[in-house]
Amino acid sequence: MLTKVHHAAIICSDYETSKNFYVNILGLRVINEVYREERDSYKLDLEIGNAQIELFSFPNPPERPSYPEARGLRHLAFEVENIEETVLHLEKHGVTVEPVRVDEWTGKRFTFFSDPDSLPLELYER
């Protein structure tokens, strides 16, 4: 039935800040950007591998708890070729990154950081 993840949708509090983060810092490619006047809302489609991230803005969106162990979607994970290079790139752009850890089951290295709205994001080395 299900064949792949098509997209993940993110609602941000500051559109320009989040657009800069996802496009210029994380390096995602813009597929399409639309301003929906009737909603006072932007929708930015971003390419990540064979999937997409939809970045939305809405006036005064309510805050959502984003604790690592809260019920619901825990985090969004990005696969990277070289975790050290990616961490250095993020830190160079002022992004705080947790210490790199090793997954005890796969032996792969990973770490966490946050987007401008404190959405937890993970780097997972290929």
N, C-alpha and C positions, 0 to 999 in steps of 0.2 A: 504493500500500500504506500508507505512513505519511502521516498527515494533519496532525499537529502534535506538539509536545512536551507531554506531559500533566503530568509533574512531574519534579523533581530531588530526590533524597534526600540529606540531610546528617545525619551522626552527630556530635553535639557531646559535649564533655567535661563541661560544666556546663550542665544543662538550663535553669535559671532565668536565667542570664546570657545564654545564646543566645536564649531566648524573648524576653527584654527587648530584645535587639539587633534581632531580626527584626520584632517586633511594634511596640515603642515607638520605636525609632530609625529603622528602615527603613520602618515604617508598613504592613507587610503585615497583611491581615485574617485573623483566625482563622476557619477553616471548622469544624474539629473538633479536640478534644483528648481523648486517651484514655490512661489509665494501665493498662499491661498487667502485672498483679501477678506472673504466672508468669515474666515476663522481667525484672522490676524495671526497666521501660522505659516512657518516655513516647513517644507519637507525636502530633505536632502538625501538622495540615494547614493550610497558609497559602496564601492566594490572592495571585497575582501576575499581573494581567491575565487572560488566558484559560488560564493554567497554574497549577501549584501547586508549593510547596516542602514536602516532608515533613521535619520536624525530628525526629530520633530521639535518645533518650538510652539508653545501655546502661552497666552498671557496668564501669568500667575499660576503655574502648575503647582499642585500641592506636593509637599515633600513626602518621600517614601522612605521608610526605614531601610537601611542598607547594611545590616549587620551580617557578618559572614555566616552565622548559623541561623539566621531568620528563615522562616518558612517562605517558600517561593523560589524564584530563580536566584541562585547563589552568586554566580559571576559569569562573565563572558571570557573565554580563553582564546588567545591568539597563538598559533604555532609560529615559532621563529627558528631560523637556521642557527644563529649564534646568540646565546642569551647574554653573554658579556657585552658584545657590541650593542645589542638592543638596549640593555640597561644603561650603558654609558650614553647612548643617544638620548634616552629619556631624561636622565639626570642633567645632561647638558642643557636641556630645555626646561629645567626647573621642576621636573616631575619626581616626586619622592617614590622610591622603589624599595620594597622590603628585601631583606637578605635572600639570596638564592638558596633554595632547598632542593633536596633530591627526593623524588617520589619513591617510597619504599617498595612499591610493587613493580614499577616499570624501570627504575633506575634512571629515569629522565629528570633533568633539572627544570625547576619552575620558580616563579616568583609572582608577587602581586603588586599592583599599583592601582591608582584611582583616576577616573576622569574628572573634569572640572566640577561635576555634581556629586563626587564621591562614589560613583558607581564602581564597584570592585571589578577590576580587570586582571587577567592572568596572562603571563608569558609562559609558554610551554615549549621547551626545546625539542626539535624534531629528533 
